[in-house]
């Protein structure tokens, strides 16, 4: 503890590590005190010092500091388990960046160590606070579109995989473990209490032969809901982030600014359609609905505060709340990731035994 606040430190001071330190230092001062950081790269330590943040000389020195109660790990994915175990055994509570581990076996080792040490071990699933996700989730939760039978979730870039460890499989690179882990976590959380029945995926290697630079996956749930997840890095014309189809209407969220709309049927009785010219023929089936049979609404945009993630962790450590991101949620997520890899490599539908 520091000044009766939770002593906080970060291991790994790259993009996400500097994000964690800045957000906690600037926005969580009521709950936590930033003690310092450690990064294996001395140059990053110098940058931290220039930013007024103490840089520990070694990881061991950081973990030996009795002021530190909570450590966030923001390193390449293949180091998460090693560092988490060391921190837990040093008596620290631990937040791991996503993906929590390279596979389910590593995750179980980390959970077992946390249980043995009696410490918190959780994962930074920050995109549960994305406003686009929460907006689509609200439409689903409130049954706005009637029975929803299809949801599409995607992010698309055009620059391939960044040229750092993220394109190296030995470090846990690739888009399934990078952006995919976010979208898959969102998919599993927003569809509760449905059970996942099957998974089919396609892994792509357009710009990188060593690890996946994109993937497309279809998740089928026990009520028939089809949930499509796509992450690609070679798209020069982007499709919407979200597309939801229900019996009574359709919703689209185009971007992270939540531009989009909801279109719903207003008159089910008026079923007549005027044929239109479609290419080299005419069609009545695909003729658009007339304006007097549909109504367009704005999206019910949900505002969110990412800081709620850390506030929950601090409240848990003070015995005031249950932790939001649980072990069982991460077990289910890692099993889904493994099913996606298996399906992509075998070109087969994978039966998912949900629990």
C-alpha positions in Angstrom: 0.0 0.0 0.0 1.1 3.6 -0.6 -0.6 6.4 1.3 -3.5 4.0 2.1 -3.9 3.4 -1.7 -3.2 0.3 -3.7 0.4 0.2 -4.9 0.4 -0.3 -8.7 3.1 -1.2 -11.2 3.4 -2.3 -14.8 5.8 -4.8 -16.4 6.2 -3.9 -20.1 6.3 -0.2 -21.1 5.4 -0.4 -24.8 2.1 0.8 -26.3 -0.3 -0.9 -23.9 2.0 -0.7 -20.9 2.3 3.1 -21.3 -1.5 3.3 -21.7 -2.0 1.5 -18.4 0.4 3.6 -16.5 -0.9 6.9 -17.9 -4.6 6.0 -17.3 -4.0 4.8 -13.8 -1.7 7.7 -12.9 -4.0 10.4 -14.4 -7.5 9.0 -13.7 -7.2 6.5 -10.8 -5.4 8.6 -8.2 -8.3 8.2 -5.8 -7.8 4.5 -5.6 -4.2 3.6 -6.6 -0.6 5.0 -6.5 1.7 4.3 -9.4 4.9 3.0 -7.9 6.8 2.3 -11.2 7.4 0.2 -14.2 9.9 -2.3 -15.6 10.8 -3.0 -19.2 13.4 -5.2 -20.6 14.4 -2.5 -23.0 16.5 0.2 -21.1 15.4 2.8 -23.6 11.8 2.4 -22.6 12.9 2.8 -19.0 14.5 6.1 -19.8 11.2 7.2 -21.5 9.3 6.3 -18.4 11.7 8.3 -16.2 11.3 11.3 -18.6 7.6 11.0 -18.0 8.0 11.2 -14.3 7.6 7.4 -13.7 10.1 5.4 -11.7 11.8 2.6 -13.8 13.0 -0.4 -11.8 16.4 -1.8 -12.9 15.1 -5.4 -12.9 11.9 -7.3 -12.8 13.1 -8.9 -9.5 13.6 -5.5 -7.9 10.0 -4.5 -8.9 8.5 -7.7 -7.5 10.5 -7.3 -4.2 9.0 -3.9 -3.6 6.6 -4.3 -0.7 4.7 -1.2 -1.6 3.3 -2.9 -4.8 0.0 -4.7 -4.4 -1.0 -5.0 -8.0 1.0 -5.7 -11.2 -0.3 -5.4 -14.8 1.6 -7.4 -17.4 1.8 -5.8 -20.8 4.5 -7.8 -22.6 4.5 -10.0 -25.7 2.0 -12.9 -25.2 4.5 -15.7 -24.7 5.9 -14.0 -21.5 2.5 -13.7 -19.7 2.6 -17.0 -17.9 6.2 -16.7 -16.7 5.8 -13.2 -15.4 2.3 -13.9 -13.8 3.6 -16.9 -11.9 6.6 -14.9 -10.6 4.5 -12.0 -9.6 1.9 -14.2 -7.8 4.6 -16.0 -5.9 6.0 -12.7 -4.9 2.7 -11.9 -3.3 1.3 -9.6 -5.9 -2.2 -9.5 -7.4 -2.0 -9.7 -11.2 -3.7 -8.3 -14.3 -2.5 -9.9 -17.5 -3.0 -8.3 -20.9 -4.9 -10.3 -23.4 -4.6 -13.0 -24.6 -4.1 -14.3 -21.1 -1.9 -17.2 -22.3 -0.8 -19.1 -25.3 -3.2 -22.0 -24.6 -5.6 -23.4 -22.1 -2.8 -25.4 -20.4 -0.9 -22.3 -19.6 -4.0 -20.6 -18.3 -4.7 -23.5 -15.9 -1.2 -23.2 -14.5 -1.7 -19.5 -13.9 -5.1 -20.0 -12.2 -3.6 -22.8 -10.0 -0.8 -20.6 -8.9 -3.2 -17.7 -8.1 -5.3 -20.1 -6.0 -2.3 -21.5 -4.2 -1.0 -18.0 -3.5 -4.4 -16.6 -2.5 -4.1 -13.6 -5.0 -6.2 -12.0 -7.6 -5.4 -13.1 -11.2 -7.5 -11.5 -13.9 -7.3 -10.3 -17.5 -7.6 -6.9 -19.2 -10.7 -7.4 -21.4 -11.1 -3.6 -22.0 -13.3 -3.9 -25.0 -16.3 -4.9 -22.9 -16.5 -1.1 -22.5 -16.5 -0.3 -26.3 -19.5 1.8 -27.0 -20.2 0.2 -30.3 -20.4 -3.2 -28.6 -22.5 -2.0 -25.8 -24.9 -0.4 -28.3 -25.4 -3.6 -30.2 -25.7 -5.6 -26.9 -28.5 -3.3 -25.8 -30.5 -4.0 -28.9 -30.0 -7.7 -28.3 -30.8 -7.6 -24.6 -33.9 -5.6 -25.1 -35.2 -7.7 -28.0 -35.6 -4.5 -30.1 -35.4 -6.4 -33.4 -37.4 -9.3 -32.3 -35.7 -12.7 -32.4 -32.1 -12.1 -33.7 -30.8 -14.8 -36.0 -27.6 -13.3 -37.3 -24.9 -11.0 -35.8 -21.8 -9.9 -37.7 -18.8 -8.4 -35.9 -15.7 -7.3 -37.7 -12.6 -5.1 -37.7 -10.7 -4.5 -41.0 -7.3 -2.9 -41.7 -5.2 -2.5 -44.8 -1.6 -2.6 -43.5 -1.0 -6.2 -42.6 0.3 -7.1 -39.2 2.5 -4.6 -37.4 6.2 -5.3 -37.9 7.0 -6.2 -34.3 6.4 -9.4 -32.3 2.8 -9.5 -33.4 3.8 -11.1 -36.7 5.9 -13.9 -35.0 4.1 -17.1 -34.0 6.6 -17.9 -31.3 5.5 -14.8 -29.4 1.8 -15.4 -29.8 1.4 -13.3 -32.9 -1.4 -13.3 -35.4 -4.9 -11.8 -35.6 -6.8 -14.5 -33.7 -4.8 -13.7 -30.6 -4.6 -9.9 -31.3 -7.9 -8.4 -32.3 -9.7 -11.7 -32.4 -9.5 -12.2 -28.7 -11.4 -9.0 -28.2 -14.2 -9.7 -30.6 -14.6 -13.3 -29.4 -14.8 -12.2 -25.8 -17.5 -9.7 -26.8 -19.4 -12.5 -28.7 -19.4 -14.8 -25.8 -20.3 -12.2 -23.2 -23.2 -10.6 -25.2 -24.8 -13.9 -26.1 -25.1 -15.2 -22.5 -26.8 -17.4 -21.4 -26.8 -19.1 -24.8 -24.5 -22.1 -25.2 -22.0 -22.3 -28.1 -22.6 -25.4 -30.2 -20.2 -25.3 -33.1 -17.3 -23.3 -34.6 -16.1 -23.1 -38.2 -13.2 -20.8 -39.2 -11.0 -19.8 -42.1 -7.4 -18.5 -41.3 -5.8 -16.2 -43.8 -2.1 -15.6 -44.7 -2.3 -12.9 -47.3 0.6 -10.8 -46.1 2.3 -13.2 -43.6 3.0 -16.9 -44.1 4.2 -17.5 -40.5 1.0 -16.7 -38.7 -2.6 -15.7 -39.4 -3.0 -12.2 -40.7 -6.8 -12.5 -40.4 -9.6 -15.0 -39.9 -13.3 -15.5 -40.4 -15.3 -17.6 -38.0 -19.0 -18.6 -37.6 -20.2 -19.5 -34.2 -23.5 -21.3 -33.9 -25.4 -21.1 -30.6 -28.0 -23.4 -29.1 -31.0 -21.2 -30.1 -29.9 -21.1 -33.7 -28.2 -17.7 -33.5 -25.4 -17.4 -36.1 -22.5 -15.1 -35.0 -20.0 -14.2 -37.6 -16.6 -12.8 -36.5 -14.1 -11.3 -38.9 -10.6 -9.8 -38.5 -8.7 -8.9 -41.7 -5.7 -6.8 -42.5 -5.9 -6.5 -46.3 -9.2 -4.6 -46.8 -9.0 -1.2 -48.5 -12.8 -0.7 -48.3 -14.1 -1.4 -44.9 -17.5 -3.0 -44.1 -19.5 -2.1 -41.0 -18.2 -3.0 -37.5 -21.6 -4.5 -36.7 -24.6 -5.9 -38.6 -27.5 -7.4 -36.8 -30.5 -9.1 -38.3 -33.7 -9.8 -36.5 -37.2 -10.9 -37.4 -38.5 -7.3 -37.2 -35.6 -5.3 -38.5 -31.9 -4.7 -39.0 -29.3 -2.6 -37.2 -25.9 -1.4 -38.4 -23.0 0.2 -36.6 -20.5 1.5 -39.1 -17.6 2.6 -37.0 -16.2 3.2 -33.5 -18.0 6.6 -33.4 -21.3 4.6 -33.5 -22.6 6.0 -36.8 -25.4 3.8 -38.0 -29.1 3.2 -37.8 -31.9 0.8 -37.0 -34.5 0.0 -39.6 -37.7 -1.8 -38.5 -40.9 -3.0 -40.1 -43.8 -0.7 -39.3 -46.5 -2.4 -41.4 -46.5 -6.2 -41.7 -49.8 -6.2 -43.6 -48.5 -4.3 -46.6 -46.6 -7.1 -48.3 -47.0 -6.1 -51.9 -43.8 -5.2 -53.7 -43.3 -3.4 -57.0 -40.9 -5.3 -59.2 -37.6 -3.5 -60.0 -35.0 -4.0 -62.7 -32.1 -6.0 -61.4 -29.2 -6.4 -63.8 -30.5 -8.2 -66.9 -33.9 -9.0 -65.4 -36.5 -8.0 -62.9 -37.2 -9.1 -59.4 -40.0 -8.8 -56.9 -38.4 -10.9 -54.2 -35.5 -8.5 -53.8 -37.4 -5.2 -54.3 -36.9 -2.8 -51.4 -39.6 -2.1 -48.9 -41.6 1.0 -49.5 -41.2 3.9 -47.1 -44.7 3.4 -45.7 -43.8 -0.1 -44.4 -40.6 0.7 -42.5 -39.3 3.1 -39.9 -35.7 4.3 -39.4 -34.4 5.0 -35.9 -31.2 6.3 -34.4 -28.9 3.9 -32.6 -29.4 3.8 -28.8 -25.7 4.7 -28.4 -24.4 3.6 -25.0 -21.8 5.7 -23.2 -19.1 3.9 -21.3 -16.1 4.5 -19.1 -13.1 2.2 -19.6 -12.0 3.2 -16.1 -14.7 1.0 -14.7 -12.4 -2.0 -15.4 -9.8 -0.8 -13.0 -12.4 0.6 -10.5 -13.8 -3.0 -10.3 -10.3 -4.4 -9.7 -9.6 -1.9 -7.0 -13.1 -2.5 -5.4 -12.4 -6.2 -5.4 -9.1 -5.8 -3.7 -10.8 -3.7 -1.1 -13.5 -6.4 -0.6 -16.4 -4.4 -2.0 -17.2 -6.1 -5.4 -16.9 -9.4 -7.2 -14.4 -9.4 -10.1 -15.9 -8.8 -13.5 -13.4 -10.8 -15.7 -13.5 -14.3 -14.2 -11.4 -17.4 -14.6 -14.3 -19.4 -16.1 -14.9 -16.7 -18.8 -11.2 -16.9 -19.8 -11.3 -20.7 -19.9 -14.2 -20.6 -22.3 -12.6 -17.9 -24.4 -9.3 -19.8 -24.7 -11.2 -23.0 -25.7 -12.9 -21.0 -28.4 -9.6 -19.7 -29.7 -8.3 -23.2 -29.8 -11.4 -24.4 -31.7 -10.9 -21.6 -34.3 -7.3 -22.7 -34.9 -8.3 -26.3 -35.1 -11.1 -25.6 -37.6 -8.9 -23.3 -39.7 -6.2 -25.9 -40.0 -8.5 -28.9 -40.6 -11.2 -27.1 -42.6 -13.8 -28.8 -40.4 -16.7 -27.7 -38.2 -15.6 -28.2 -34.6 -18.2 -29.2 -32.0 -17.9 -27.0 -29.0 -18.8 -28.6 -25.7 -20.0 -25.6 -23.7 -20.3 -25.8 -19.9 
